[in-house]
Amino acid sequence: MQVSVIITTHNRCELVQQALQSIFQQTRRPDEILVIDDGSNDDTAVSLAPLADKIQYVYQERMGVSVSRNTGIRMARYEWIAFLDSDDLWQPHKLARQLQSLRNQPEFLICYTGEEWRRHGRWMNQGRKHRKHSGWIYPYCLPLCIISPSSVMLHRSLFDTVGLFDESLPACEDYDLWLRITCRYPALFIPERLIIKRAGDWPQLSQQHSLDRYRILSLDKILQSNRLNPSQRRDTVDMLKQKCRVFAQGCRKHDRIIDALWAESVLDKYA
């Protein structure tokens, strides 16, 4: 089993070096490391130049995280693909543990792990809504994204079936992809906290966008795809209605009438 690791980064010179060090310290090293630089104008390129014998560095104009990940997927040479966000870290046995689990349970084509959360270096507790599951987890993926991209390892054949990251989404692109995958395939969950998700003073997509807007778009899109079984469709319609109502109420409260009308129009489609 051979693994390609894809890191996307934008103006995170120091953070991406720390992320790479966590890859270099793996007890089972990946077979290739692709760093896709999404238009950085800091010292990222200069700082990574000494690592040319260990990584493949690709610079592209600023196009967003979905385009960057898709660039990496298209370039990846190996059958198994893992992602690492440039502000996250891997525990040293992350890859080894996932590969062994996938060897032991070859019916799974996607695997994800538990997470440790830190903000400014301090431990953060996870809420009940972030609880993770193994098997047919589609219903648990509907409220929010429970699979961290930095924890996932998946077989590249899944992209041939469900498509790549949706490049029209500026946020929730991972939520959208996991819905498309988990409605068709079971996911293997390893409860060990094998990644460290970090938050600090640097910009994060979750802080820059109204996430439920893009979750609504993703839910509407998967309903229109006609890929869901009756049970999945019922659960998805129920979740879409809930999110539309909450989003519309919040928009009206803050006088964002156009956004509220949009959410209500989506809701009307499934009334």
C-alpha positions as CSV (number, residue, x, y, z in Angstrom):
1,M,0.0,0.0,0.0
2,Q,1.5,3.3,-1.2
3,V,0.5,6.7,0.1
4,S,0.5,10.2,-1.4
5,V,0.2,13.1,1.1
6,I,-1.2,16.4,0.0
7,I,-0.7,19.6,1.9
8,T,-2.3,22.8,0.8
9,T,-1.1,26.1,2.2
10,H,-1.5,29.9,1.8
11,N,0.7,32.3,3.7
12,R,1.5,29.9,6.5
13,C,5.2,29.8,6.2
14,E,6.0,28.6,9.8
15,L,2.9,26.4,10.2
16,V,3.5,24.4,7.0
17,Q,7.1,23.7,8.1
18,Q,5.7,22.3,11.4
19,A,3.1,20.3,9.5
20,L,5.9,18.8,7.3
21,Q,8.0,17.9,10.3
22,S,5.1,15.9,11.7
23,I,5.1,14.0,8.4
24,F,8.9,13.5,8.4
25,Q,8.6,12.0,11.9
26,Q,6.1,9.3,10.9
27,T,7.1,5.8,11.8
28,R,5.8,4.8,8.3
29,R,6.9,7.6,6.0
30,P,4.6,8.4,3.0
31,D,5.7,7.5,-0.5
32,E,5.4,11.1,-1.8
33,I,4.6,14.5,-0.3
34,L,2.9,17.2,-2.4
35,V,2.8,20.7,-1.1
36,I,0.4,22.9,-3.1
37,D,1.0,26.6,-2.4
38,D,-2.2,28.5,-3.1
39,G,-0.7,31.9,-4.0
40,S,1.4,32.6,-0.9
41,N,3.2,35.9,-0.9
42,D,5.2,35.3,2.2
43,D,8.4,33.3,2.5
44,T,6.8,29.9,2.0
45,A,8.6,29.1,-1.3
46,V,12.1,30.2,0.1
47,S,11.6,28.3,3.4
48,L,10.6,25.1,1.6
49,A,13.4,25.2,-1.0
50,P,15.8,23.2,1.2
51,L,13.3,20.4,1.3
52,A,13.3,19.8,-2.5
53,D,14.7,16.3,-2.0
54,K,11.8,15.4,0.3
55,I,8.7,17.1,-1.1
56,Q,7.2,18.2,-4.5
57,Y,6.4,21.9,-4.2
58,V,3.9,23.4,-6.6
59,Y,2.9,27.1,-6.7
60,Q,-0.3,28.2,-8.2
61,E,-2.2,31.5,-8.3
62,R,-4.7,32.0,-5.5
63,M,-7.6,29.7,-6.4
64,G,-8.9,28.3,-3.1
65,V,-8.5,25.2,-1.0
66,S,-10.7,23.0,-3.3
67,V,-8.7,23.8,-6.4
68,S,-5.5,23.2,-4.5
69,R,-6.5,19.8,-3.1
70,N,-7.8,18.8,-6.6
71,T,-4.4,19.8,-8.1
72,G,-2.7,17.5,-5.6
73,I,-5.1,14.7,-6.2
74,R,-4.5,14.9,-10.0
75,M,-0.7,14.9,-9.4
76,A,-0.7,12.1,-6.8
77,R,0.9,8.9,-8.1
78,Y,-0.3,6.4,-5.5
79,E,-3.5,4.6,-4.7
80,W,-4.0,5.9,-1.2
81,I,-4.3,9.6,-0.5
82,A,-4.0,11.5,2.8
83,F,-4.4,15.2,3.4
84,L,-2.9,17.4,6.0
85,D,-4.0,21.0,6.5
86,S,-1.0,23.3,7.0
87,D,-2.1,24.3,10.5
88,D,-2.6,20.8,11.7
89,L,-0.1,18.1,12.9
90,W,0.1,14.3,12.8
91,Q,1.0,12.1,15.6
92,P,4.1,9.9,14.7
93,H,2.2,6.7,14.1
94,K,-0.8,8.1,12.3
95,L,0.0,6.7,8.8
96,A,1.2,3.3,10.2
97,R,-1.9,2.9,12.3
98,Q,-4.3,3.7,9.4
99,L,-2.5,1.5,6.9
100,Q,-2.6,-1.5,9.3
101,S,-6.3,-1.0,10.0
102,L,-7.0,-0.8,6.3
103,R,-5.0,-4.0,5.6
104,N,-7.0,-5.7,8.4
105,Q,-10.3,-4.5,7.0
106,P,-9.9,-4.3,3.2
107,E,-13.6,-3.7,2.7
108,F,-13.1,-0.1,3.7
109,L,-11.9,2.5,1.1
110,I,-11.9,5.5,3.5
111,C,-10.6,5.8,7.0
112,Y,-10.5,8.6,9.5
113,T,-9.2,9.1,13.1
114,G,-9.9,10.8,16.4
115,E,-8.6,14.3,16.9
116,E,-6.9,16.4,19.6
117,W,-8.0,20.1,19.6
118,R,-5.7,22.9,20.7
119,R,-6.3,26.7,20.7
120,H,-3.2,28.8,21.3
121,G,-1.5,25.6,22.5
122,R,-4.2,24.8,25.1
123,W,-6.4,21.7,25.1
124,M,-10.0,22.1,23.9
125,N,-12.9,19.8,24.7
126,Q,-15.0,18.4,21.9
127,G,-18.8,18.6,22.1
128,R,-21.2,15.7,21.8
129,K,-22.1,16.9,18.3
130,H,-18.5,16.1,17.2
131,R,-18.8,12.5,18.2
132,K,-17.5,10.2,15.5
133,H,-18.7,6.8,14.2
134,S,-17.7,3.9,12.1
135,G,-19.5,2.1,9.3
136,W,-22.4,3.7,7.4
137,I,-22.0,7.1,8.9
138,Y,-24.0,9.2,6.4
139,P,-26.7,10.3,8.9
140,Y,-24.0,11.5,11.3
141,C,-22.4,13.6,8.6
142,L,-25.5,15.7,7.9
143,P,-25.4,18.2,10.8
144,L,-21.8,19.2,10.4
145,C,-18.4,17.9,9.2
146,I,-17.3,15.2,11.6
147,I,-14.4,14.0,9.3
148,S,-11.3,16.2,9.5
149,P,-9.5,16.3,6.2
150,S,-6.2,16.0,8.1
151,S,-7.3,12.7,9.6
152,V,-8.6,11.0,6.4
153,M,-7.0,8.4,4.2
154,L,-8.9,7.2,1.2
155,H,-8.5,5.2,-2.0
156,R,-8.2,7.3,-5.1
157,S,-10.9,5.2,-6.8
158,L,-13.5,7.0,-4.7
159,F,-12.8,10.2,-6.7
160,D,-13.6,8.4,-9.9
161,T,-17.0,7.5,-8.5
162,V,-18.1,10.6,-6.6
163,G,-15.9,13.3,-8.2
164,L,-13.3,15.7,-6.7
165,F,-13.8,18.6,-4.2
166,D,-16.4,21.1,-5.4
167,E,-14.4,24.1,-6.6
168,S,-17.5,26.4,-6.5
169,L,-17.6,26.1,-2.7
170,P,-15.3,28.6,-0.8
171,A,-16.0,26.6,2.5
172,C,-17.6,23.3,3.5
173,E,-16.0,21.6,0.5
174,D,-15.0,18.8,2.8
175,Y,-18.5,18.4,4.2
176,D,-19.8,18.2,0.6
177,L,-17.3,15.5,-0.4
178,W,-17.9,13.4,2.7
179,L,-21.6,13.4,2.0
180,R,-21.0,12.2,-1.5
181,I,-18.7,9.4,-0.3
182,T,-20.5,8.2,2.9
183,C,-23.9,7.9,1.2
184,R,-22.3,5.1,-1.0
185,Y,-19.4,3.7,1.1
186,P,-18.9,2.8,4.8
187,A,-16.1,4.7,6.6
188,L,-13.6,3.1,9.1
189,F,-13.1,5.2,12.2
190,I,-10.0,4.8,14.4
191,P,-10.8,6.4,17.8
192,E,-7.2,7.2,18.7
193,R,-6.4,10.9,18.6
194,L,-3.9,10.7,15.7
195,I,-4.0,14.3,14.6
196,I,-3.7,17.6,16.4
197,K,-6.0,20.3,15.1
198,R,-4.7,23.8,16.0
199,A,-6.4,27.2,16.1
200,G,-4.6,30.5,16.7
201,D,-4.3,34.0,15.3
202,W,-4.0,32.9,11.7
203,P,-7.1,33.1,9.4
204,Q,-9.3,30.0,9.1
205,L,-12.0,29.4,6.5
206,S,-14.5,28.5,9.3
207,Q,-14.1,32.1,10.6
208,Q,-14.5,33.8,7.2
209,H,-17.8,32.3,5.9
210,S,-21.3,31.5,7.0
211,L,-20.9,27.7,7.0
212,D,-24.6,26.8,7.0
213,R,-25.1,28.6,3.7
214,Y,-22.7,26.2,2.0
215,R,-24.0,23.2,3.9
216,I,-27.5,24.1,2.5
217,L,-26.0,24.2,-1.0
218,S,-24.4,20.8,-0.5
219,L,-27.5,19.2,0.9
220,D,-29.6,20.6,-2.0
221,K,-27.0,19.4,-4.5
222,I,-26.9,15.8,-3.2
223,L,-30.7,15.7,-3.1
224,Q,-30.8,16.7,-6.7
225,S,-28.2,14.0,-7.6
226,N,-30.8,11.2,-7.0
227,R,-28.0,9.1,-5.4
228,L,-29.7,8.7,-2.0
229,N,-31.8,5.7,-0.9
230,P,-35.2,6.5,0.6
231,S,-33.9,6.6,4.2
232,Q,-31.0,8.8,3.3
233,R,-33.3,11.1,1.4
234,R,-35.7,11.6,4.3
235,D,-32.8,12.4,6.7
236,T,-31.3,14.8,4.2
237,V,-34.6,16.7,3.6
238,D,-35.2,16.9,7.3
239,M,-31.7,18.4,7.9
240,L,-32.0,20.7,4.9
241,K,-35.3,22.1,6.2
242,Q,-33.8,22.6,9.7
243,K,-30.8,24.5,8.4
244,C,-32.8,26.6,6.0
245,R,-35.2,27.7,8.8
246,V,-32.3,28.5,11.2
247,F,-30.3,30.3,8.5
248,A,-33.3,32.4,7.3
249,Q,-34.3,33.4,10.9
250,G,-30.7,34.5,11.6
251,C,-30.6,36.5,8.3
252,R,-33.9,38.3,9.0
253,K,-32.7,39.1,12.5
254,H,-29.7,40.9,11.0
255,D,-31.6,42.5,8.1
256,R,-30.0,40.2,5.5
257,I,-33.3,39.9,3.6
258,I,-31.9,38.7,0.3
259,D,-30.1,35.8,2.1
260,A,-33.2,35.0,4.0
261,L,-35.3,34.9,0.9
262,W,-32.8,32.6,-0.8
263,A,-32.9,30.1,2.1
264,E,-36.7,30.2,2.2
265,S,-36.8,29.5,-1.5
266,V,-34.7,26.4,-1.0
267,L,-37.0,25.4,1.8
268,D,-40.1,25.8,-0.4
269,K,-38.6,23.2,-2.9
270,Y,-39.0,20.5,-0.2
271,A,-42.1,21.7,1.6
